[in-house]
């Protein structure tokens, strides 16, 4: 298993396919996510930007990804620069092999290289598997986001 930064449009499109699977999976926890939504050209437009990073886990093909983007403004009120771990997914047959931990570790290294000292992540309350993974690697409960149907 190799974890590396995405460097081609082809691999970025493969990560789009994994994001499509992530959204379909998360739709069971959030009725505002379209289960059949198809992601197209999202990561192609993101992976070369300096304010974000897209890592891929490669066996014979791309089997997982992690995407993080800077959310702090240079002239904003934040003391420390922060990124949002905005998506992570590992194909089901490759889970429980430490790939998610390795992807997060690569995001952490990228943050250190870019003088970023905080990482945030959003997790759906009913989706306990990633919540537990994030806790295992050191994330702490910090913020509660609520919604209401009207």
N, C-alpha and C positions, 0 to 999 in steps of 0.2 A: 504494500500500500504506500502510495506517495501522496503527500499533501503539498500543493504548490499553488502559486498565484495563477489565475487564468490569464492566458496570453494570446488566445485566438478567439475570433468570432464564433468558430465552430464549438469550442468548449463553453463559451458564454451561452450559446443557444442550448447546449445540453443542460446547463444550470437553469435556464428558463424552464425546461421540461421538468426538472426536479422541483422548481418553485410551483409549477402547475400542480404537481402531486402534493406538495405541502399544503397548498390552498384547498385542494379537494379533501385532504385529511382534516384540516382545521375547520372545514365547513360543518363537521359533526358537532363542534363545540361553539360555533358562532353562526347563527342563522342569517347573518348579514353577508356571508361569504358565498358567492355563487359556486356551487360544487363543480360545475362544468366549465369554469372560466379557464381560458387558455392564455398563458403568458407568452408574449411574443416580443422579441427584441428589447426586453427590459435590460438584461445584463450586457448586451452588446453596446448599449448606450451608457453603461456605467463603469465597466471594468477598467477602462483606461484613465478614468478621472483620478486626480491626485487626492481628492477628499474622501475616497472610499477604497475598499479592498474586497476582492472576490477570490476566495480560496476554493480549490477543488480537491476532492479525494479521488484518486485514480487507482483502480485495480487494472483491469484490461480496458475499462472505459470509466467515465465519470460516474461515481457512485454516491457522491455527497458534495455538499458545498456549504460555505459560510460566507455571508455578506455583511460587511460593516461599513457605516458611513458616518462622517463627521457631523455632529449636530450642534456644536458650539460655534458661535459667531466670534470672529476675531475682535470685533468691537463691542461684544455683548457683555453681560454681567457675570458670566462664569469665571471663576478663579482658575479652574483647570480645564483643559480641553477634554472633550468627551466624544465618544462614538456610540452609535446605536448598533448593536448586533441585530440587524434587521431581518435576518433569515438564516436558518440553518436546517439542512435536511440530509438524511442518510437513507439510502435505499434499505428497505426492510430486511433483506437477506444479509446485509452488512452491519446491522445494528448489534450492539453488545460486544463490539470488538475494539472499543476505545477510539473510534474514528471521530465522534463528536468532540471528545476531549482534545484530540489532536488538532482538530479544526479551530477550536477555541484557543488552544495554546498558540497557534499560528497568528490568530487575530491579536492576541496579547503581545506577541513579539513585534508585529507590525505597529501596534500602538506605541510601544516603547521606542521603536526606531523613529517615530514621528512625533515624539514628545507629547503623547496623549496619555493621560493618567487615569481616565475613568471610562468604563464600558457599561452601558445600560442595555437591558434587553426587556422586551415585552413578552409575556406568556399568558395565554388564555387560562383562566382559573381552572377550568375543567380538564385541562390538558396536563396531567400530572407527570408524564414521562419527561418532557423537556424541563419542566420546573425542577425536578429532582436532579437532572444532569447539571443544570446551572448551579444549584445549591452545592453539589459535589465539587465543582471546580472553584467555588469561592464567591459566587454571587450572593448578595444578601437582599432580603425583602426591603424595599425602599419606598415605593410609590404605588398607590392604588388608583386605577383608572376605572371609572364606573360608567354605565350607560343605562338609558331608560327608554323603553318604547312609549311612543305617544300616539 
